Amino acid sequence: MLNLIIFGPPGAGKGTQSTKLIDHYGLIHLSTGDLLRKEVESGSPLGMKAKEIMDTGQYVSDEIVIGIIENKIKHNQSAKGFIFDGFPRTLAQAKALDELLAKNNLSTDAIIVLEVDADELVGRLLKRAELEGRTDDNEETIRTRFDNYLTKTLPLIDYYKTSGKVILINGIGSVEDIFQNIVSSLQSELVRA
């Protein structure tokens, strides 16, 4: 089983690269953003609460996110592996994920970090908003999410560096070049491990 975490600020290409990794390795995609958006679309009370939080650029509570992740793992016991996209975002979530994986006799094999600067991200996300009609992608919210990433999520890289499993990837370039860089780096990491 191959379990990956993919990090990067909003708009770094995590979803795009996750899709390519899913196809390449046969993984289950655990994107908290997608899962939460589906909950919002369903119109459930949880979805409406999540929408209020998401529209301000803030993070949904750990309990909600961890519960969603645990359900997905339990319902996919025979999977070839998982890719965690958008989770964990805080040290508390990282520790909760470690505990959740251990409880299910799983571990993380690699942490992929897509590195992209703020101005590139704002441009990408404004274009995405235009194409997809996403109300959560306006410049103020994008910058709030980027600031949240820098202050709350980026420090997780130091937490994971102690495992020796962090792979830093330049997130600027063609989708295919970035993907090939990820696969090559990942193969080197898995051989080393």
Backbone as ProteinMPNN parsed JSONL, in Angstrom:
{"seq_chain_A": "MLNLIIFGPPGAGKGTQSTKLIDHYGLIHLSTGDLLRKEVESGSPLGMKAKEIMDTGQYVSDEIVIGIIENKIKHNQSAKGFIFDGFPRTLAQAKALDELLAKNNLSTDAIIVLEVDADELVGRLLKRAELEGRTDDNEETIRTRFDNYLTKTLPLIDYYKTSGKVILINGIGSVEDIFQNIVSSLQSELVRA", "coords_chain_A": {"N_chain_A": [[0.855, -1.183, 0.0], [0.505, 2.216, -0.813], [0.867, 5.294, 0.622], [0.373, 8.687, 0.419], [1.029, 12.131, 1.147], [0.115, 15.255, -0.052], [1.271, 18.486, -0.256], [0.863, 22.027, -0.533], [0.291, 25.434, -1.299], [-3.026, 26.927, -1.751], [-4.071, 26.482, -5.072], [-1.682, 25.539, -6.044], [-1.601, 23.286, -7.552], [-2.197, 20.87, -6.465], [-4.541, 19.271, -6.661], [-4.601, 18.65, -9.409], [-2.136, 17.29, -9.754], [-2.547, 15.269, -7.913], [-4.607, 13.822, -9.15], [-3.247, 12.771, -11.355], [-1.362, 11.18, -10.032], [-3.07, 9.384, -8.775], [-4.143, 8.019, -10.998], [-1.77, 6.902, -11.974], [-0.74, 5.294, -9.862], [-2.978, 4.022, -8.834], [-4.433, 4.997, -6.597], [-6.595, 6.035, -3.836], [-8.248, 9.075, -3.701], [-8.121, 11.43, -1.241], [-9.359, 14.208, -0.764], [-9.933, 16.82, 1.178], [-11.069, 19.259, 0.568], [-12.602, 18.712, -1.775], [-14.324, 16.768, -0.697], [-15.637, 18.281, 1.249], [-16.832, 20.246, -0.382], [-18.644, 18.643, -1.788], [-20.311, 17.997, 0.298], [-21.339, 20.522, 0.85], [-22.714, 20.997, -1.563], [-24.698, 19.097, -1.266], [-26.398, 20.287, 0.469], [-26.718, 19.763, 3.121], [-26.979, 20.195, 6.742], [-24.38, 20.138, 7.852], [-22.929, 20.702, 5.559], [-23.813, 23.331, 4.988], [-22.846, 24.699, 7.214], [-20.119, 24.27, 6.837], [-19.806, 25.657, 4.417], [-20.197, 28.347, 5.161], [-17.876, 28.758, 6.663], [-15.836, 28.106, 4.808], [-16.264, 30.062, 2.814], [-15.194, 32.327, 3.957], [-12.554, 31.855, 3.857], [-11.401, 30.49, 5.904], [-10.419, 27.563, 7.871], [-12.183, 24.465, 8.104], [-13.44, 22.764, 11.037], [-11.291, 20.496, 12.888], [-12.466, 18.127, 13.883], [-14.616, 17.616, 12.142], [-13.297, 17.261, 9.674], [-11.48, 15.136, 10.228], [-13.246, 13.095, 10.856], [-14.487, 12.714, 8.347], [-12.291, 11.808, 6.839], [-11.602, 9.436, 8.231], [-13.898, 7.855, 7.801], [-13.697, 7.479, 5.02], [-11.303, 5.985, 4.812], [-12.008, 3.651, 6.217], [-14.028, 2.681, 4.55], [-12.639, 1.883, 2.354], [-10.843, -0.296, 2.583], [-9.454, -2.176, 1.013], [-7.918, -0.772, -0.735], [-5.234, 0.323, -2.955], [-3.784, 2.282, -1.896], [-3.634, 5.629, -0.488], [-4.015, 9.095, -1.246], [-3.505, 12.005, 0.393], [-4.895, 15.079, 0.204], [-4.878, 18.354, 0.905], [-5.058, 17.898, 3.52], [-3.12, 16.787, 6.206], [-3.594, 20.073, 7.72], [-2.775, 21.378, 9.933], [-0.67, 21.089, 12.867], [-1.962, 19.621, 14.85], [-3.811, 18.193, 13.299], [-2.009, 16.694, 11.757], [-0.854, 15.034, 13.669], [-3.174, 13.703, 14.472], [-3.78, 12.385, 12.078], [-1.548, 10.674, 11.869], [-2.082, 9.036, 14.095], [-4.569, 7.981, 13.315], [-3.862, 6.567, 10.977], [-2.035, 4.698, 12.072], [-3.769, 3.307, 13.757], [-5.186, 1.936, 11.874], [-3.301, 0.235, 10.885], [-1.548, 1.439, 9.035], [0.752, 3.688, 7.344], [2.474, 6.76, 6.454], [4.047, 7.085, 3.349], [5.392, 9.002, 1.798], [5.842, 12.559, 1.65], [4.801, 15.005, -0.369], [5.707, 18.162, -1.49], [4.529, 20.891, -3.09], [5.944, 23.707, -4.392], [5.176, 27.047, -4.86], [5.028, 30.5, -5.76], [3.29, 33.368, -4.268], [2.116, 35.348, -6.058], [1.878, 33.969, -8.49], [0.066, 32.033, -7.684], [-2.272, 33.537, -7.034], [-3.011, 34.479, -9.567], [-3.539, 32.005, -10.88], [-5.709, 31.02, -9.349], [-7.683, 33.004, -9.621], [-8.227, 32.711, -12.298], [-9.218, 30.086, -12.255], [-11.527, 30.524, -10.74], [-13.024, 32.045, -12.511], [-13.397, 30.209, -14.613], [-14.678, 28.024, -13.344], [-16.662, 29.146, -11.832], [-16.438, 29.551, -9.08], [-17.255, 30.771, -5.976], [-15.664, 30.959, -3.754], [-13.184, 31.712, -4.572], [-11.905, 34.527, -4.649], [-9.851, 37.485, -4.789], [-9.239, 38.506, -2.187], [-10.012, 36.388, -0.442], [-8.378, 34.381, -1.454], [-5.827, 35.378, -0.797], [-6.069, 35.33, 1.987], [-6.318, 32.565, 2.421], [-3.809, 31.789, 1.467], [-2.131, 33.079, 3.321], [-2.987, 31.7, 5.632], [-2.037, 29.174, 4.934], [0.753, 29.651, 4.951], [1.192, 30.303, 7.672], [-0.065, 28.282, 9.213], [0.032, 25.744, 7.931], [2.47, 25.361, 6.443], [4.492, 25.145, 8.473], [4.22, 22.445, 9.113], [5.846, 21.037, 7.451], [8.354, 20.998, 8.65], [7.758, 19.33, 10.813], [7.289, 16.911, 9.465], [9.764, 16.571, 8.227], [11.453, 15.304, 9.986], [10.902, 12.663, 9.574], [12.183, 12.073, 7.282], [10.946, 11.802, 4.85], [10.108, 13.819, 3.175], [9.507, 15.39, 0.086], [10.492, 17.909, -1.938], [9.072, 19.852, -4.477], [9.278, 21.798, -7.403], [6.61, 23.735, -8.218], [6.028, 25.16, -10.508], [5.68, 25.223, -13.946], [5.124, 22.961, -16.726], [2.256, 20.842, -16.441], [2.794, 18.148, -16.951], [5.63, 18.013, -16.785], [6.021, 18.655, -14.088], [4.673, 16.508, -12.915], [6.248, 14.315, -13.822], [8.609, 14.914, -12.474], [7.73, 14.57, -9.842], [7.094, 11.776, -9.821], [9.575, 10.62, -10.415], [11.129, 11.551, -8.235], [9.676, 10.404, -6.178], [9.953, 7.659, -6.7], [12.679, 7.404, -6.173], [12.666, 7.976, -3.447], [11.095, 5.839, -2.437], [12.666, 3.629, -3.09], [14.873, 4.164, -1.537], [13.803, 3.955, 0.995]], "CA_chain_A": [[0.0, 0.0, 0.0], [1.253, 3.465, -0.939], [0.119, 6.42, 1.191], [1.075, 9.942, 0.171], [0.441, 13.416, 1.508], [0.568, 16.294, -0.968], [1.142, 19.825, 0.31], [1.104, 23.174, -1.382], [-0.727, 26.456, -1.056], [-4.162, 26.856, -2.671], [-3.72, 26.814, -6.448], [-0.355, 25.027, -6.394], [-1.731, 22.161, -8.466], [-2.336, 19.627, -5.697], [-5.612, 18.452, -7.23], [-4.165, 18.175, -10.729], [-1.094, 16.272, -9.584], [-3.161, 14.128, -7.213], [-5.325, 13.035, -10.159], [-2.256, 12.042, -12.139], [-0.793, 10.147, -9.155], [-4.137, 8.391, -8.593], [-4.163, 7.204, -12.212], [-0.488, 6.205, -12.11], [-0.53, 4.303, -8.8], [-4.236, 3.399, -8.424], [-4.71, 5.43, -5.23], [-7.86, 6.685, -3.487], [-8.007, 10.498, -3.457], [-8.777, 11.983, -0.061], [-9.26, 15.663, -0.819], [-10.925, 17.372, 2.1], [-11.775, 20.326, -0.14], [-13.628, 18.088, -2.61], [-15.318, 16.134, 0.178], [-16.432, 19.343, 1.863], [-17.66, 20.866, -1.425], [-19.761, 17.724, -2.04], [-21.218, 18.149, 1.435], [-22.007, 21.808, 0.631], [-23.661, 20.802, -2.669], [-25.824, 18.277, -0.803], [-27.293, 21.158, 1.223], [-26.883, 19.263, 4.49], [-26.592, 21.168, 7.775], [-22.916, 20.149, 7.91], [-22.485, 21.404, 4.359], [-24.083, 24.762, 5.121], [-21.891, 25.215, 8.196], [-18.814, 24.265, 6.174], [-19.81, 26.717, 3.404], [-19.976, 29.626, 5.848], [-16.465, 28.816, 7.053], [-15.024, 28.1, 3.591], [-16.422, 31.327, 2.09], [-14.359, 33.358, 4.582], [-11.148, 31.465, 3.695], [-10.932, 29.815, 7.119], [-10.434, 26.107, 7.832], [-13.262, 23.745, 8.79], [-12.917, 22.167, 12.271], [-10.578, 19.223, 12.818], [-13.362, 16.985, 14.116], [-15.375, 17.359, 10.914], [-12.383, 16.76, 8.651], [-10.95, 13.838, 10.628], [-14.348, 12.147, 10.709], [-14.644, 12.425, 6.925], [-11.135, 11.003, 6.434], [-11.706, 8.101, 8.831], [-14.937, 7.118, 7.075], [-13.178, 7.096, 3.705], [-10.334, 4.9, 4.995], [-12.741, 2.443, 6.616], [-14.812, 2.176, 3.423], [-11.719, 1.538, 1.261], [-9.8, -1.119, 3.207], [-8.68, -2.945, 0.035], [-7.293, 0.17, -1.672], [-3.788, 0.226, -3.174], [-3.205, 3.355, -1.11], [-4.381, 6.875, -0.419], [-3.286, 10.35, -1.343], [-4.156, 13.017, 1.222], [-4.77, 16.356, -0.481], [-5.56, 19.369, 1.709], [-5.084, 17.401, 4.895], [-3.404, 17.701, 7.306], [-3.262, 21.486, 7.559], [-2.238, 21.868, 11.2], [0.082, 20.074, 13.609], [-2.945, 18.745, 15.512], [-4.325, 17.282, 12.278], [-0.937, 15.771, 11.384], [-0.766, 14.023, 14.723], [-4.405, 12.91, 14.399], [-3.635, 11.506, 10.923], [-0.6, 9.623, 12.262], [-2.804, 8.116, 14.983], [-5.596, 7.316, 12.524], [-3.192, 5.59, 10.123], [-1.51, 3.629, 12.929], [-4.927, 2.543, 14.219], [-5.588, 1.099, 10.745], [-2.083, -0.459, 10.443], [-1.042, 2.141, 7.862], [1.679, 4.783, 7.612], [2.719, 7.635, 5.313], [5.27, 6.7, 2.643], [6.095, 10.201, 1.331], [5.151, 13.843, 1.731], [5.169, 15.781, -1.557], [5.448, 19.578, -1.25], [4.588, 21.714, -4.302], [6.354, 25.073, -4.03], [4.75, 28.051, -5.839], [4.953, 31.803, -5.09], [1.954, 33.935, -4.054], [1.555, 36.022, -7.227], [1.496, 32.904, -9.423], [-1.133, 31.385, -7.136], [-3.428, 34.425, -7.172], [-3.392, 34.428, -10.979], [-4.14, 30.692, -11.168], [-6.998, 30.854, -8.676], [-8.657, 33.912, -10.23], [-8.616, 32.071, -13.555], [-10.069, 28.949, -11.886], [-12.822, 31.07, -10.314], [-13.723, 32.446, -13.719], [-13.765, 29.016, -15.378], [-15.541, 27.112, -12.586], [-17.699, 29.884, -11.124], [-16.287, 29.307, -7.644], [-17.373, 32.001, -5.201], [-14.634, 31.009, -2.71], [-11.932, 32.138, -5.187], [-11.738, 35.946, -4.967], [-8.48, 37.814, -4.397], [-9.111, 38.635, -0.724], [-10.08, 35.054, 0.144], [-7.174, 33.666, -1.89], [-4.686, 35.829, 0.014], [-6.301, 34.821, 3.345], [-5.964, 31.141, 2.416], [-2.357, 31.685, 1.321], [-1.574, 33.433, 4.639], [-3.248, 30.556, 6.509], [-1.105, 28.118, 4.547], [2.092, 30.011, 5.428], [1.31, 30.308, 9.139], [-0.58, 27.071, 9.875], [0.343, 24.489, 7.253], [3.88, 25.258, 6.073], [5.302, 24.604, 9.567], [4.136, 20.986, 9.156], [6.969, 20.465, 6.712], [9.382, 20.71, 9.653], [7.29, 18.15, 11.56], [7.491, 15.726, 8.635], [11.167, 16.412, 7.849], [12.104, 14.344, 10.894], [10.67, 11.315, 9.043], [13.037, 11.881, 6.117], [10.1, 11.425, 3.717], [9.633, 15.024, 2.488], [10.004, 15.603, -1.275], [10.182, 19.271, -2.39], [8.889, 19.888, -5.932], [8.966, 23.104, -7.976], [5.255, 23.652, -8.75], [5.86, 26.016, -11.682], [6.092, 24.516, -15.154], [4.004, 22.238, -17.322], [1.67, 19.813, -15.577], [3.495, 16.878, -17.196], [6.992, 18.093, -16.233], [5.901, 18.595, -12.632], [4.308, 15.127, -12.602], [7.42, 13.449, -14.015], [9.526, 15.22, -11.374], [7.176, 13.933, -8.647], [7.233, 10.319, -9.935], [11.003, 10.311, -10.322], [11.543, 11.779, -6.844], [8.969, 9.427, -5.35], [10.607, 6.355, -6.894], [13.942, 7.454, -5.442], [12.317, 7.913, -2.012], [10.608, 4.508, -2.098], [13.808, 2.72, -3.167], [15.722, 4.47, -0.376], [13.113, 3.536, 2.231]], "C_chain_A": [[0.892, 1.234, 0.0], [0.387, 4.601, -0.426], [0.952, 7.683, 1.085], [0.292, 11.106, 0.748], [0.984, 14.411, 0.501], [0.241, 17.656, -0.356], [1.401, 20.869, -0.765], [0.015, 24.177, -1.089], [-1.886, 26.296, -2.032], [-3.74, 27.292, -4.068], [-2.378, 26.29, -6.898], [-0.416, 23.868, -7.377], [-1.87, 20.827, -7.759], [-3.392, 18.703, -6.307], [-5.219, 17.846, -8.567], [-3.14, 17.059, -10.59], [-1.627, 15.048, -8.844], [-3.866, 13.222, -8.211], [-4.361, 12.192, -10.977], [-1.623, 10.916, -11.301], [-1.795, 9.02, -8.902], [-4.165, 7.451, -9.797], [-2.907, 6.34, -12.322], [-0.342, 5.057, -11.112], [-1.816, 3.598, -8.341], [-4.651, 3.744, -7.001], [-6.127, 5.971, -5.078], [-7.529, 8.128, -3.106], [-8.803, 10.962, -2.246], [-8.516, 13.486, -0.037], [-10.34, 16.238, 0.078], [-11.712, 18.493, 1.433], [-12.9, 19.763, -0.993], [-14.731, 17.472, -1.755], [-16.228, 17.179, 0.817], [-17.343, 20.021, 0.835], [-18.859, 19.969, -1.77], [-20.799, 17.831, -0.925], [-22.007, 19.458, 1.299], [-23.078, 21.653, -0.449], [-24.886, 20.002, -2.232], [-26.84, 19.111, -0.02], [-27.528, 20.704, 2.657], [-26.522, 20.348, 5.503], [-25.064, 21.276, 7.912], [-22.35, 20.928, 6.73], [-22.682, 22.904, 4.448], [-23.127, 25.417, 6.124], [-20.495, 25.306, 7.576], [-18.72, 25.4, 5.161], [-19.542, 28.077, 4.041], [-18.501, 29.805, 6.18], [-15.584, 28.946, 5.814], [-15.092, 29.433, 2.84], [-15.612, 32.468, 2.7], [-12.874, 33.041, 4.455], [-10.571, 30.771, 4.909], [-11.036, 28.301, 6.935], [-11.617, 25.547, 8.613], [-12.646, 22.999, 9.975], [-12.281, 20.801, 12.049], [-11.516, 18.037, 12.961], [-14.13, 16.618, 12.855], [-14.466, 16.698, 9.878], [-11.875, 15.359, 8.997], [-12.028, 12.758, 10.506], [-14.558, 11.74, 9.265], [-13.523, 11.51, 6.44], [-11.257, 9.574, 6.964], [-12.764, 7.259, 8.119], [-14.434, 6.632, 5.724], [-12.184, 5.941, 3.816], [-11.061, 3.593, 5.311], [-13.529, 1.841, 5.452], [-13.951, 1.777, 2.221], [-10.543, 0.707, 1.77], [-8.923, -1.862, 2.195], [-7.974, -2.056, -0.991], [-5.792, -0.093, -1.807], [-3.053, 1.291, -2.37], [-4.072, 4.594, -1.196], [-3.452, 8.043, -0.691], [-4.115, 11.395, -0.603], [-3.849, 14.386, 0.639], [-5.575, 17.393, 0.312], [-5.691, 18.966, 3.162], [-3.821, 16.588, 5.122], [-2.986, 19.13, 6.993], [-2.663, 22.082, 8.824], [-1.486, 20.734, 11.881], [-0.869, 19.107, 14.309], [-3.515, 17.741, 14.516], [-3.27, 16.266, 11.864], [-0.812, 14.653, 12.416], [-1.996, 13.122, 14.711], [-4.34, 11.942, 13.213], [-2.676, 10.365, 11.238], [-1.293, 8.571, 13.124], [-3.848, 7.31, 14.212], [-4.978, 6.241, 11.627], [-2.678, 4.414, 10.944], [-2.637, 2.717, 13.403], [-5.415, 1.573, 13.132], [-4.399, 0.353, 10.125], [-1.525, 0.112, 9.139], [-0.012, 3.175, 8.301], [1.815, 5.623, 6.34], [4.044, 7.257, 4.68], [6.079, 7.902, 2.158], [5.197, 11.415, 1.467], [5.677, 14.684, 0.572], [4.764, 17.233, -1.308], [5.632, 20.339, -2.562], [4.872, 23.152, -3.883], [6.02, 26.035, -5.173], [4.622, 29.381, -5.114], [3.54, 32.393, -5.135], [1.349, 34.557, -5.308], [1.102, 35.028, -8.294], [0.184, 32.262, -8.979], [-2.383, 32.242, -7.316], [-3.929, 34.391, -8.613], [-4.084, 33.121, -11.342], [-5.548, 30.587, -10.588], [-8.07, 31.801, -9.22], [-9.133, 33.335, -11.568], [-9.544, 30.886, -13.278], [-11.469, 29.433, -11.498], [-13.671, 31.436, -11.527], [-14.232, 31.229, -14.498], [-14.801, 28.149, -14.67], [-16.665, 27.814, -11.832], [-17.641, 29.7, -9.614], [-16.289, 30.611, -6.876], [-16.301, 32.096, -4.115], [-13.272, 31.426, -3.272], [-12.01, 33.601, -5.62], [-10.402, 36.353, -4.36], [-8.306, 37.908, -2.885], [-9.107, 37.266, -0.049], [-8.85, 34.237, -0.223], [-5.988, 34.068, -1.018], [-4.837, 35.371, 1.471], [-5.901, 33.352, 3.427], [-4.464, 30.95, 2.287], [-1.669, 32.02, 2.649], [-1.795, 32.317, 5.644], [-2.291, 29.414, 6.216], [0.293, 28.407, 5.114], [2.223, 29.88, 6.947], [0.911, 28.996, 9.796], [-0.105, 25.775, 9.248], [1.826, 24.335, 6.948], [4.757, 24.755, 7.22], [5.228, 23.076, 9.695], [5.287, 20.325, 8.412], [8.098, 20.12, 7.687], [9.025, 19.476, 10.47], [7.591, 16.88, 10.76], [8.948, 15.512, 8.22], [11.891, 15.417, 8.747], [11.928, 12.909, 10.401], [11.591, 11.018, 7.861], [12.261, 11.57, 4.849], [9.582, 12.617, 2.926], [10.316, 15.166, 1.131], [9.552, 16.991, -1.72], [10.161, 19.305, -3.917], [8.573, 21.321, -6.369], [7.614, 22.979, -8.674], [4.988, 24.569, -9.92], [6.453, 25.292, -12.885], [4.89, 23.804, -15.733], [3.526, 21.164, -16.353], [2.455, 18.517, -15.714], [4.919, 16.905, -16.633], [6.97, 17.991, -14.713], [5.586, 17.161, -12.205], [5.512, 14.194, -12.729], [8.456, 13.669, -12.906], [9.052, 14.549, -10.085], [7.426, 12.421, -8.694], [8.691, 9.9, -9.773], [11.499, 10.449, -8.877], [10.911, 10.75, -5.908], [9.604, 8.046, -5.488], [11.924, 6.31, -6.135], [13.699, 7.313, -3.938], [11.91, 6.493, -1.614], [11.739, 3.474, -2.153], [14.698, 2.899, -1.942], [15.134, 3.93, 0.917], [13.145, 2.073, 2.414]], "O_chain_A": [[1.894, 1.296, 0.711], [-0.694, 4.854, -0.959], [2.075, 7.753, 1.585], [-0.935, 11.074, 0.83], [2.184, 14.419, 0.223], [-0.9, 17.937, 0.008], [2.07, 20.612, -1.765], [-1.079, 23.799, -0.671], [-1.749, 25.601, -3.039], [-3.125, 28.345, -4.235], [-1.96, 26.561, -8.024], [0.599, 23.503, -7.972], [-1.686, 19.773, -8.368], [-3.166, 17.502, -6.453], [-5.474, 16.669, -8.824], [-3.258, 16.012, -11.227], [-1.208, 13.923, -9.116], [-3.744, 11.999, -8.137], [-4.635, 11.025, -11.257], [-1.38, 9.824, -11.815], [-1.42, 7.85, -8.826], [-4.206, 6.231, -9.636], [-2.981, 5.178, -12.721], [0.123, 3.975, -11.47], [-1.747, 2.667, -7.538], [-5.163, 2.89, -6.277], [-6.779, 6.322, -6.062], [-6.641, 8.374, -2.29], [-10.032, 10.888, -2.242], [-7.589, 13.967, 0.613], [-11.527, 16.149, -0.234], [-12.901, 18.659, 1.706], [-14.024, 20.264, -0.951], [-15.918, 17.629, -2.044], [-17.439, 16.984, 0.915], [-18.493, 20.335, 1.14], [-19.957, 20.467, -2.014], [-22.003, 17.764, -1.17], [-23.201, 19.499, 1.596], [-24.207, 22.114, -0.283], [-25.981, 20.2, -2.758], [-27.992, 18.708, 0.142], [-28.43, 21.201, 3.331], [-25.837, 21.312, 5.162], [-24.526, 22.372, 8.068], [-21.412, 21.712, 6.879], [-21.814, 23.671, 4.03], [-22.661, 26.537, 5.914], [-19.782, 26.292, 7.765], [-17.675, 26.042, 5.049], [-18.754, 28.867, 3.521], [-17.946, 30.888, 5.996], [-14.69, 29.791, 5.77], [-14.087, 29.884, 2.29], [-15.367, 33.474, 2.034], [-12.027, 33.829, 4.876], [-9.374, 30.488, 4.947], [-11.649, 27.815, 5.985], [-12.002, 26.086, 9.65], [-11.47, 22.639, 9.935], [-12.671, 20.051, 11.153], [-11.381, 17.048, 12.241], [-14.276, 15.438, 12.537], [-14.834, 15.689, 9.277], [-11.848, 14.486, 8.13], [-11.74, 11.634, 10.095], [-14.783, 10.565, 8.974], [-13.774, 10.547, 5.715], [-11.038, 8.614, 6.225], [-12.543, 6.075, 7.862], [-14.714, 5.502, 5.325], [-12.218, 5.016, 3.004], [-10.755, 2.552, 4.73], [-13.681, 0.622, 5.375], [-14.482, 1.376, 1.186], [-9.391, 0.974, 1.43], [-7.763, -2.15, 2.489], [-7.486, -2.55, -2.008], [-5.161, -0.651, -0.91], [-1.838, 1.208, -2.185], [-5.099, 4.614, -1.875], [-2.257, 7.986, -0.403], [-5.277, 11.634, -0.933], [-2.693, 14.806, 0.585], [-6.802, 17.316, 0.379], [-6.369, 19.637, 3.94], [-3.484, 15.757, 4.279], [-2.145, 19.374, 6.128], [-2.102, 23.177, 8.788], [-1.642, 19.567, 11.522], [-0.607, 17.905, 14.355], [-3.685, 16.568, 14.848], [-3.593, 15.099, 11.641], [-0.682, 13.479, 12.069], [-1.881, 11.913, 14.916], [-4.792, 10.803, 13.323], [-2.958, 9.212, 10.912], [-1.118, 7.37, 12.915], [-3.995, 6.107, 14.426], [-5.507, 5.134, 11.527], [-2.863, 3.259, 10.558], [-2.477, 1.497, 13.446], [-5.985, 0.525, 13.436], [-4.475, -0.104, 8.985], [-1.089, -0.628, 8.257], [0.087, 3.499, 9.484], [1.327, 5.237, 5.278], [5.052, 7.121, 5.374], [7.307, 7.842, 2.108], [3.971, 11.321, 1.41], [6.857, 15.033, 0.535], [3.617, 17.508, -0.957], [6.742, 20.426, -3.087], [4.119, 23.738, -3.106], [6.5, 25.877, -6.295], [4.16, 29.414, -3.974], [2.705, 31.971, -5.936], [0.177, 34.319, -5.599], [0.064, 35.221, -8.926], [-0.694, 31.985, -9.796], [-3.434, 31.734, -7.706], [-5.132, 34.286, -8.854], [-5.101, 33.128, -12.035], [-6.469, 30.12, -11.259], [-9.244, 31.435, -9.274], [-10.305, 33.461, -11.922], [-10.539, 30.697, -13.979], [-12.47, 28.827, -11.878], [-14.873, 31.173, -11.566], [-15.363, 31.224, -14.983], [-15.697, 27.6, -15.31], [-17.53, 27.153, -11.255], [-18.674, 29.694, -8.945], [-15.429, 31.465, -7.092], [-16.044, 33.184, -3.601], [-12.298, 31.486, -2.523], [-12.161, 33.893, -6.806], [-9.872, 35.643, -3.505], [-7.304, 37.424, -2.357], [-8.279, 37.013, 0.827], [-8.335, 33.483, 0.603], [-5.234, 33.213, -0.554], [-3.841, 35.056, 2.121], [-5.232, 32.934, 4.372], [-3.895, 30.057, 2.916], [-0.735, 31.33, 3.057], [-0.899, 32.009, 6.43], [-1.791, 28.761, 7.133], [0.934, 27.524, 5.684], [3.241, 29.403, 7.448], [1.477, 28.624, 10.824], [0.137, 24.8, 9.959], [2.386, 23.263, 7.178], [5.695, 23.998, 6.968], [6.096, 22.476, 10.33], [5.657, 19.189, 8.709], [8.726, 19.069, 7.563], [9.896, 18.665, 10.784], [8.087, 15.896, 11.309], [9.332, 14.389, 7.893], [12.838, 14.76, 8.313], [12.711, 12.031, 10.764], [11.766, 9.86, 7.479], [12.848, 11.12, 3.865], [8.701, 12.452, 2.083], [11.539, 15.077, 1.029], [8.353, 17.229, -1.866], [11.099, 18.851, -4.572], [7.712, 21.979, -5.784], [7.479, 22.203, -9.62], [3.832, 24.75, -10.301], [7.586, 24.812, -12.841], [3.763, 24.015, -15.286], [4.3, 20.646, -15.548], [2.752, 17.858, -14.717], [5.368, 15.913, -16.059], [7.81, 17.314, -14.121], [6.166, 16.656, -11.244], [5.764, 13.377, -11.843], [9.1, 12.722, -12.457], [9.862, 14.022, -9.323], [7.913, 11.845, -7.721], [8.993, 8.934, -9.071], [12.199, 9.576, -8.365], [11.547, 10.287, -4.961], [9.772, 7.34, -4.494], [12.255, 5.295, -5.522], [14.439, 6.616, -3.245], [12.334, 5.999, -0.569], [11.764, 2.544, -1.347], [15.211, 1.93, -1.381], [15.858, 3.504, 1.816], [12.612, 1.562, 3.399]]}, "name": "protein", "num_of_chains": 1, "seq": "MLNLIIFGPPGAGKGTQSTKLIDHYGLIHLSTGDLLRKEVESGSPLGMKAKEIMDTGQYVSDEIVIGIIENKIKHNQSAKGFIFDGFPRTLAQAKALDELLAKNNLSTDAIIVLEVDADELVGRLLKRAELEGRTDDNEETIRTRFDNYLTKTLPLIDYYKTSGKVILINGIGSVEDIFQNIVSSLQSELVRA"}
